[in-house]
Amino acid sequence: MTVPYRLFGSEMSPYSVKVRAWFRYKALPHLWLQRAWHSDEFKARARLPLIPLVITPDDRALQDSTPLIETLEAEHPEPSIHPEDPALRFLSALIEEYGDEWGNKLLFHNRWHAEVDRRGAALGLARAFDPDGAPEAVGAAAEKIYERMVGRLHFTGSSPQTAPLIARYFDDLLAILEPHLAARKYLFGGRPAFADFGLAPQVYTMSQDPTSASALRVRAPNMLAWSFRMLEPRIDGPFESWDSLSETLTPLLANAGAFFLPWSRANSDALEAGADSFSVDLPGGAYVQGPQKYHARSLVALRQKYAAAKDAPGLDAILAETGCLPWLE
């Protein structure tokens, strides 16, 4: 009997939901495990105290959702999450990275900025950490989570000064994705691409918090439906061509070129300079935050993917048109 994969995760973690969606799409047997009920195993196997953690049937421990999926995708290539067109394959990888990094910035701000969202998220996380805990213990844990996470807002650049900017970034994303997803079930057509696995879980997790959930329900029902569809992704048609996608996908790539990639490069430059904080001029105003090492590493990986794909017909023209190219070269 085949030993199933063991996936430690949480419904409130977009990266856990991302990896679970990939397992479901591949129809690979797996166990969805709550860390609270398997804490000894998690502590023994996790290199970092972060979810998701996957234990493979041959007893490898894998973390970090993007390289984790890339490793397992090479071992289980069908059904593929990559369009055959190499230009579209890179664009999908770019949007996956955009979802993981920029989408998560929107999620973190929406979850921990307003009091109603803070309280709900803190209590939800406390219950996830101690599902059988007494109400008093869960309440006390929620207070500690509240204080810790609100205290971390500045690490992502969320502050009273940047809050209006982040609200605009979120509004822009809704306005961009809603018409694109009105015409198709997934970002690149009738089947999920790597891009969907990166961005949809951030949206799904935002649907758990009152402020962002209400915006999604009222202003972006197609986007919300897509995020739930990605909980059980399936093939409903082929990947589309760029000619078919371009009208409504170009604005999303242009958003990455105007906001995400300049911010990511500024973060990397700040780390190289040893700066404690950095400011980057984005449309709407300067964005200020402390540099983060992981984002710099993921930009290096994205640029390596571009270097491998840059000769793909039509790719540079798309990246130049959308303002992405200068940040990838």
PEGI-V205528 format. One line per field, one symbol per residue. phi: phi as a letter, one per 30 degrees, with the letter a starting at -180 (. if undefined). psi: psi as a letter, one per 30 degrees, with the letter a starting at -180 (. if undefined). Layout:
BEGIN
phi=???
psi=???
END
This chain:
BEGIN
phi=.ddddccdabdccddddeddddddddhceacccdedcbddddddcddbdbcdbccdecidcbbieddddddddddbdcddccedddddddeddddededecddddddddddbcddddedddddddddddbecddeddddddddddedddddceddcidaedcedddddededdddddeddddcadbdckcbdceedddcedddeddddceddddddddcbddddddddeddbdadcldddddeddeecdedddddddcbddddddddddddddiddabbbdcejkdcbaddbdddddddeddddddedcdddeidddddddcideedcd
psi=kkklkjjkakfgjeeeeeeeeeeeefhkklkjkkeefheeeeeffkelhkllkkjlfggkkkljeefeeeefeffifkkkgkkejfeeeeeeeeeeeeeeeeeeeeeeeeegekeeeeeeeeeeeeeefieglleeeeeeeeeeeeeeeeffeffggkleefeeeeeeeeeeeeeeeeeeffflflegbglkleeefeeefeeeefffkeeeeeeeeefheeeeeeeeeffikljgalklleeefeeffeeeeeeeffdeeeeeeeeeeeeefgkfllkkjlkflkkklklkeeeeefeeeeeeeeefffgkkfeeeeeeeggfefff.
END
